[in-house]
Amino acid sequence: MLARLAALIAHELPAARRWSGPDTWRGPLADQVDDDLRVVAHLLSDAVDELRRLELALDIDPR
């Protein structure tokens, strides 16, 4: 589930950056949200990697 969420955020970021028009907001706040989403996607990806490593370690040594 975390992997799907990270992939979804990473997939939607380019579309969110392209999304602009007369009634949309841009500027420092939008840039910060974009940066925050990128960080969240990165952290989720790291969490998924760590869970996979732990799962592999448990398969090798079930202690």
PyMOL commands that set and color helices and strands:
alter all, ss='L'
color gray80, all
select helices_A, chain A and resi 2-18+28-60
alter helices_A, ss='H'
color red, helices_A
deselect
rebuild
show_as cartoon
